[in-house]
Amino acid sequence: MPSSPSRLRRTLSDLLLAMLNATLILVALCLFLGLRLAGTVEDVTERLTGNLASVAPLRDGVGEMTEELRALRADLAAVTTQAGEASSERVAALNARLETLDSRLETAQDRFAELGERIDSAIEDPSALIDRAVRAAADQTAQNLAGMAGCALPASGAPDLAVNSPGS
């Protein structure tokens, strides 16, 4: 029958070995997940770069459309000035219709200008898009892990540090 200190020493060495094994398994798991995350970030970066390259012709198209809208606006102004010389109800109706078309063209031009600005900012600084994609992937991963663990994430993203008294 082994002595008590020998059993204790053996139990402690087994416990230490088990802790070491668990730590190594966790390190290996973290490395694996880190490599998967790096691969996902690389894939997202490649896709975003490809998308930005395909958006460049669209940006040029938006510029051309804006120029065409300006030319149409000038043509409408010319027609309006010519229509102002005649005096009939039909000319008044045409003027009203031209004003409606002019306002619609102005709205379209504003939308194209806004789209052009967004495209330019995305092309000039793709890192913002990459950061946004990484944050979205991290949030989705956190939600998936919380769902697997049966936990609920806080709504604000920050822990609730309020202290409640026992009487409340």
C-alpha positions as protocol buffer text, in pm:
chain_id: "A"
residue {
  index: 1
  type: MET
  ca { x: 0 y: 0 z: 0 }
}
residue {
  index: 2
  type: PRO
  ca { x: 157 y: 331 z: -108 }
}
residue {
  index: 3
  type: SER
  ca { x: 215 y: 595 z: 150 }
}
residue {
  index: 4
  type: SER
  ca { x: -3 y: 903 z: 176 }
}
residue {
  index: 5
  type: PRO
  ca { x: 264 y: 1158 z: 69 }
}
residue {
  index: 6
  type: SER
  ca { x: 344 y: 947 z: -236 }
}
residue {
  index: 7
  type: ARG
  ca { x: -24 y: 939 z: -340 }
}
residue {
  index: 8
  type: LEU
  ca { x: -53 y: 1311 z: -285 }
}
residue {
  index: 9
  type: ARG
  ca { x: 258 y: 1376 z: -490 }
}
residue {
  index: 10
  type: ARG
  ca { x: 129 y: 1153 z: -770 }
}
residue {
  index: 11
  type: THR
  ca { x: -215 y: 1322 z: -762 }
}
residue {
  index: 12
  type: LEU
  ca { x: -56 y: 1667 z: -778 }
}
residue {
  index: 13
  type: SER
  ca { x: 170 y: 1565 z: -1068 }
}
residue {
  index: 14
  type: ASP
  ca { x: -133 y: 1419 z: -1253 }
}
residue {
  index: 15
  type: LEU
  ca { x: -327 y: 1740 z: -1188 }
}
residue {
  index: 16
  type: LEU
  ca { x: -36 y: 1950 z: -1311 }
}
residue {
  index: 17
  type: LEU
  ca { x: -5 y: 1735 z: -1623 }
}
residue {
  index: 18
  type: ALA
  ca { x: -380 y: 1766 z: -1689 }
}
residue {
  index: 19
  type: MET
  ca { x: -361 y: 2146 z: -1655 }
}
residue {
  index: 20
  type: LEU
  ca { x: -66 y: 2155 z: -1892 }
}
residue {
  index: 21
  type: ASN
  ca { x: -254 y: 1941 z: -2146 }
}
residue {
  index: 22
  type: ALA
  ca { x: -564 y: 2161 z: -2119 }
}
residue {
  index: 23
  type: THR
  ca { x: -353 y: 2475 z: -2166 }
}
residue {
  index: 24
  type: LEU
  ca { x: -183 y: 2331 z: -2473 }
}
residue {
  index: 25
  type: ILE
  ca { x: -519 y: 2229 z: -2619 }
}
residue {
  index: 26
  type: LEU
  ca { x: -653 y: 2582 z: -2562 }
}
residue {
  index: 27
  type: VAL
  ca { x: -345 y: 2737 z: -2721 }
}
residue {
  index: 28
  type: ALA
  ca { x: -381 y: 2509 z: -3024 }
}
residue {
  index: 29
  type: LEU
  ca { x: -751 y: 2597 z: -3051 }
}
residue {
  index: 30
  type: CYS
  ca { x: -674 y: 2970 z: -3030 }
}
residue {
  index: 31
  type: LEU
  ca { x: -407 y: 2939 z: -3299 }
}
residue {
  index: 32
  type: PHE
  ca { x: -646 y: 2749 z: -3524 }
}
residue {
  index: 33
  type: LEU
  ca { x: -922 y: 3006 z: -3477 }
}
residue {
  index: 34
  type: GLY
  ca { x: -673 y: 3288 z: -3533 }
}
residue {
  index: 35
  type: LEU
  ca { x: -561 y: 3134 z: -3861 }
}
residue {
  index: 36
  type: ARG
  ca { x: -923 y: 3090 z: -3970 }
}
residue {
  index: 37
  type: LEU
  ca { x: -995 y: 3454 z: -3883 }
}
residue {
  index: 38
  type: ALA
  ca { x: -687 y: 3571 z: -4074 }
}
residue {
  index: 39
  type: GLY
  ca { x: -798 y: 3369 z: -4376 }
}
residue {
  index: 40
  type: THR
  ca { x: -1147 y: 3517 z: -4356 }
}
residue {
  index: 41
  type: VAL
  ca { x: -1010 y: 3871 z: -4330 }
}
residue {
  index: 42
  type: GLU
  ca { x: -788 y: 3804 z: -4631 }
}
residue {
  index: 43
  type: ASP
  ca { x: -1086 y: 3674 z: -4831 }
}
residue {
  index: 44
  type: VAL
  ca { x: -1294 y: 3978 z: -4736 }
}
residue {
  index: 45
  type: THR
  ca { x: -1007 y: 4208 z: -4832 }
}
residue {
  index: 46
  type: GLU
  ca { x: -972 y: 4040 z: -5172 }
}
residue {
  index: 47
  type: ARG
  ca { x: -1347 y: 4062 z: -5236 }
}
residue {
  index: 48
  type: LEU
  ca { x: -1358 y: 4428 z: -5136 }
}
residue {
  index: 49
  type: THR
  ca { x: -1060 y: 4506 z: -5355 }
}
residue {
  index: 50
  type: GLY
  ca { x: -1228 y: 4330 z: -5647 }
}
residue {
  index: 51
  type: ASN
  ca { x: -1554 y: 4515 z: -5580 }
}
residue {
  index: 52
  type: LEU
  ca { x: -1376 y: 4849 z: -5565 }
}
residue {
  index: 53
  type: ALA
  ca { x: -1204 y: 4775 z: -5895 }
}
residue {
  index: 54
  type: SER
  ca { x: -1541 y: 4695 z: -6053 }
}
residue {
  index: 55
  type: VAL
  ca { x: -1692 y: 5014 z: -5907 }
}
residue {
  index: 56
  type: ALA
  ca { x: -1440 y: 5242 z: -6079 }
}
residue {
  index: 57
  type: PRO
  ca { x: -1617 y: 5222 z: -6420 }
}
residue {
  index: 58
  type: LEU
  ca { x: -1944 y: 5291 z: -6238 }
}
residue {
  index: 59
  type: ARG
  ca { x: -1792 y: 5607 z: -6093 }
}
residue {
  index: 60
  type: ASP
  ca { x: -1691 y: 5717 z: -6442 }
}
residue {
  index: 61
  type: GLY
  ca { x: -2042 y: 5638 z: -6564 }
}
residue {
  index: 62
  type: VAL
  ca { x: -2188 y: 5851 z: -6286 }
}
residue {
  index: 63
  type: GLY
  ca { x: -1966 y: 6140 z: -6397 }
}
residue {
  index: 64
  type: GLU
  ca { x: -2083 y: 6103 z: -6756 }
}
residue {
  index: 65
  type: MET
  ca { x: -2447 y: 6085 z: -6646 }
}
residue {
  index: 66
  type: THR
  ca { x: -2399 y: 6400 z: -6441 }
}
residue {
  index: 67
  type: GLU
  ca { x: -2264 y: 6581 z: -6745 }
}
residue {
  index: 68
  type: GLU
  ca { x: -2556 y: 6460 z: -6953 }
}
residue {
  index: 69
  type: LEU
  ca { x: -2797 y: 6582 z: -6685 }
}
residue {
  index: 70
  type: ARG
  ca { x: -2632 y: 6924 z: -6693 }
}
residue {
  index: 71
  type: ALA
  ca { x: -2666 y: 6934 z: -7072 }
}
residue {
  index: 72
  type: LEU
  ca { x: -3032 y: 6835 z: -7044 }
}
residue {
  index: 73
  type: ARG
  ca { x: -3088 y: 7104 z: -6786 }
}
residue {
  index: 74
  type: ALA
  ca { x: -2935 y: 7360 z: -7023 }
}
residue {
  index: 75
  type: ASP
  ca { x: -3159 y: 7234 z: -7306 }
}
residue {
  index: 76
  type: LEU
  ca { x: -3462 y: 7262 z: -7078 }
}
residue {
  index: 77
  type: ALA
  ca { x: -3367 y: 7617 z: -6987 }
}
residue {
  index: 78
  type: ALA
  ca { x: -3338 y: 7702 z: -7357 }
}
residue {
  index: 79
  type: VAL
  ca { x: -3679 y: 7550 z: -7429 }
}
residue {
  index: 80
  type: THR
  ca { x: -3825 y: 7737 z: -7133 }
}
residue {
  index: 81
  type: THR
  ca { x: -3694 y: 8071 z: -7259 }
}
residue {
  index: 82
  type: GLN
  ca { x: -3829 y: 7998 z: -7607 }
}
residue {
  index: 83
  type: ALA
  ca { x: -4163 y: 7890 z: -7463 }
}
residue {
  index: 84
  type: GLY
  ca { x: -4179 y: 8214 z: -7265 }
}
residue {
  index: 85
  type: GLU
  ca { x: -4213 y: 8410 z: -7589 }
}
residue {
  index: 86
  type: ALA
  ca { x: -4542 y: 8238 z: -7684 }
}
residue {
  index: 87
  type: SER
  ca { x: -4860 y: 8287 z: -7482 }
}
residue {
  index: 88
  type: SER
  ca { x: -5100 y: 8001 z: -7473 }
}
residue {
  index: 89
  type: GLU
  ca { x: -5234 y: 7753 z: -7221 }
}
residue {
  index: 90
  type: ARG
  ca { x: -5037 y: 7477 z: -7385 }
}
residue {
  index: 91
  type: VAL
  ca { x: -4712 y: 7665 z: -7333 }
}
residue {
  index: 92
  type: ALA
  ca { x: -4804 y: 7715 z: -6967 }
}
residue {
  index: 93
  type: ALA
  ca { x: -4866 y: 7341 z: -6932 }
}
residue {
  index: 94
  type: LEU
  ca { x: -4535 y: 7269 z: -7104 }
}
residue {
  index: 95
  type: ASN
  ca { x: -4360 y: 7509 z: -6868 }
}
residue {
  index: 96
  type: ALA
  ca { x: -4511 y: 7333 z: -6568 }
}
residue {
  index: 97
  type: ARG
  ca { x: -4405 y: 6998 z: -6708 }
}
residue {
  index: 98
  type: LEU
  ca { x: -4056 y: 7129 z: -6780 }
}
residue {
  index: 99
  type: GLU
  ca { x: -4026 y: 7255 z: -6423 }
}
residue {
  index: 100
  type: THR
  ca { x: -4129 y: 6912 z: -6296 }
}
residue {
  index: 101
  type: LEU
  ca { x: -3872 y: 6746 z: -6521 }
}
residue {
  index: 102
  type: ASP
  ca { x: -3612 y: 6997 z: -6410 }
}
residue {
  index: 103
  type: SER
  ca { x: -3676 y: 6920 z: -6043 }
}
residue {
  index: 104
  type: ARG
  ca { x: -3661 y: 6546 z: -6115 }
}
residue {
  index: 105
  type: LEU
  ca { x: -3334 y: 6593 z: -6303 }
}
residue {
  index: 106
  type: GLU
  ca { x: -3196 y: 6796 z: -6015 }
}
residue {
  index: 107
  type: THR
  ca { x: -3291 y: 6520 z: -5770 }
}
residue {
  index: 108
  type: ALA
  ca { x: -3128 y: 6258 z: -5993 }
}
residue {
  index: 109
  type: GLN
  ca { x: -2817 y: 6472 z: -6024 }
}
residue {
  index: 110
  type: ASP
  ca { x: -2797 y: 6509 z: -5645 }
}
residue {
  index: 111
  type: ARG
  ca { x: -2829 y: 6133 z: -5605 }
}
residue {
  index: 112
  type: PHE
  ca { x: -2559 y: 6072 z: -5864 }
}
residue {
  index: 113
  type: ALA
  ca { x: -2332 y: 6323 z: -5695 }
}
residue {
  index: 114
  type: GLU
  ca { x: -2387 y: 6154 z: -5358 }
}
residue {
  index: 115
  type: LEU
  ca { x: -2320 y: 5813 z: -5511 }
}
residue {
  index: 116
  type: GLY
  ca { x: -2005 y: 5948 z: -5675 }
}
residue {
  index: 117
  type: GLU
  ca { x: -1882 y: 6083 z: -5341 }
}
residue {
  index: 118
  type: ARG
  ca { x: -1945 y: 5747 z: -5172 }
}
residue {
  index: 119
  type: ILE
  ca { x: -1763 y: 5562 z: -5447 }
}
residue {
  index: 120
  type: ASP
  ca { x: -1470 y: 5807 z: -5433 }
}
residue {
  index: 121
  type: SER
  ca { x: -1442 y: 5774 z: -5055 }
}
residue {
  index: 122
  type: ALA
  ca { x: -1454 y: 5394 z: -5080 }
}
residue {
  index: 123
  type: ILE
  ca { x: -1184 y: 5390 z: -5348 }
}
residue {
  index: 124
  type: GLU
  ca { x: -963 y: 5638 z: -5163 }
}
residue {
  index: 125
  type: ASP
  ca { x: -992 y: 5463 z: -4824 }
}
residue {
  index: 126
  type: PRO
  ca { x: -1076 y: 5092 z: -4856 }
}
residue {
  index: 127
  type: SER
  ca { x: -946 y: 5031 z: -4502 }
}
residue {
  index: 128
  type: ALA
  ca { x: -1268 y: 5179 z: -4362 }
}
residue {
  index: 129
  type: LEU
  ca { x: -1468 y: 4919 z: -4554 }
}
residue {
  index: 130
  type: ILE
  ca { x: -1235 y: 4646 z: -4435 }
}
residue {
  index: 131
  type: ASP
  ca { x: -1265 y: 4763 z: -4073 }
}
residue {
  index: 132
  type: ARG
  ca { x: -1643 y: 4766 z: -4105 }
}
residue {
  index: 133
  type: ALA
  ca { x: -1644 y: 4414 z: -4252 }
}
residue {
  index: 134
  type: VAL
  ca { x: -1413 y: 4282 z: -3979 }
}
residue {
  index: 135
  type: ARG
  ca { x: -1631 y: 4440 z: -3708 }
}
residue {
  index: 136
  type: ALA
  ca { x: -1943 y: 4287 z: -3863 }
}
residue {
  index: 137
  type: ALA
  ca { x: -1775 y: 3945 z: -3881 }
}
residue {
  index: 138
  type: ALA
  ca { x: -1659 y: 3973 z: -3519 }
}
residue {
  index: 139
  type: ASP
  ca { x: -2006 y: 4074 z: -3403 }
}
residue {
  index: 140
  type: GLN
  ca { x: -2162 y: 3784 z: -3592 }
}
residue {
  index: 141
  type: THR
  ca { x: -1907 y: 3542 z: -3447 }
}
residue {
  index: 142
  type: ALA
  ca { x: -1977 y: 3670 z: -3095 }
}
residue {
  index: 143
  type: GLN
  ca { x: -2349 y: 3623 z: -3148 }
}
residue {
  index: 144
  type: ASN
  ca { x: -2297 y: 3272 z: -3284 }
}
residue {
  index: 145
  type: LEU
  ca { x: -2074 y: 3175 z: -2991 }
}
residue {
  index: 146
  type: ALA
  ca { x: -2318 y: 3325 z: -2742 }
}
residue {
  index: 147
  type: GLY
  ca { x: -2601 y: 3133 z: -2907 }
}
residue {
  index: 148
  type: MET
  ca { x: -2406 y: 2807 z: -2886 }
}
residue {
  index: 149
  type: ALA
  ca { x: -2329 y: 2871 z: -2521 }
}
residue {
  index: 150
  type: GLY
  ca { x: -2690 y: 2964 z: -2446 }
}
residue {
  index: 151
  type: CYS
  ca { x: -2593 y: 3314 z: -2337 }
}
residue {
  index: 152
  type: ALA
  ca { x: -2745 y: 3649 z: -2422 }
}
residue {
  index: 153
  type: LEU
  ca { x: -2518 y: 3937 z: -2517 }
}
residue {
  index: 154
  type: PRO
  ca { x: -2584 y: 4275 z: -2356 }
}
residue {
  index: 155
  type: ALA
  ca { x: -2776 y: 4513 z: -2580 }
}
residue {
  index: 156
  type: SER
  ca { x: -2531 y: 4801 z: -2547 }
}
residue {
  index: 157
  type: GLY
  ca { x: -2217 y: 4594 z: -2581 }
}
residue {
  index: 158
  type: ALA
  ca { x: -2093 y: 4708 z: -2239 }
}
residue {
  index: 159
  type: PRO
  ca { x: -2144 y: 4515 z: -1913 }
}
residue {
  index: 160
  type: ASP
  ca { x: -2401 y: 4643 z: -1668 }
}
residue {
  index: 161
  type: LEU
  ca { x: -2199 y: 4759 z: -1367 }
}
residue {
  index: 162
  type: ALA
  ca { x: -2490 y: 4893 z: -1163 }
}
residue {
  index: 163
  type: VAL
  ca { x: -2499 y: 4771 z: -804 }
}
residue {
  index: 164
  type: ASN
  ca { x: -2839 y: 4685 z: -665 }
}
residue {
  index: 165
  type: SER
  ca { x: -2897 y: 4697 z: -292 }
}
residue {
  index: 166
  type: PRO
  ca { x: -3044 y: 4381 z: -137 }
}
residue {
  index: 167
  type: GLY
  ca { x: -3366 y: 4565 z: -47 }
}
residue {
  index: 168
  type: SER
  ca { x: -3443 y: 4679 z: -404 }
}
